[in-house]
Amino acid sequence: MAMGRPCKQSIKWFKRAIAPADLAVLLAAGRGDTSDGWRELLAIYRHLYMLGYRPGMRPENIRLVTK
């Protein structure tokens, strides 16, 4: 995890450098739009959190179960 200055909870804008691999994920999630990709990933995280996923848990252990 990157270390830096603490974030304020009142933050409205993120101004961070994005690594090429991370940018590729945002673009894929948003079908070419990084803002849509960011919102999509937030929605996915929100869903996983409601299912019990917490920071520090290994994402490789998440399993999708289909009926």
Secondary structure, DSSP 8 states (H G I E B T S, - for coil): ----S---TT---------HHHHHHHHHHTTT-HHHHHHHHHHHHHHHHHTT--TTS-GGG------
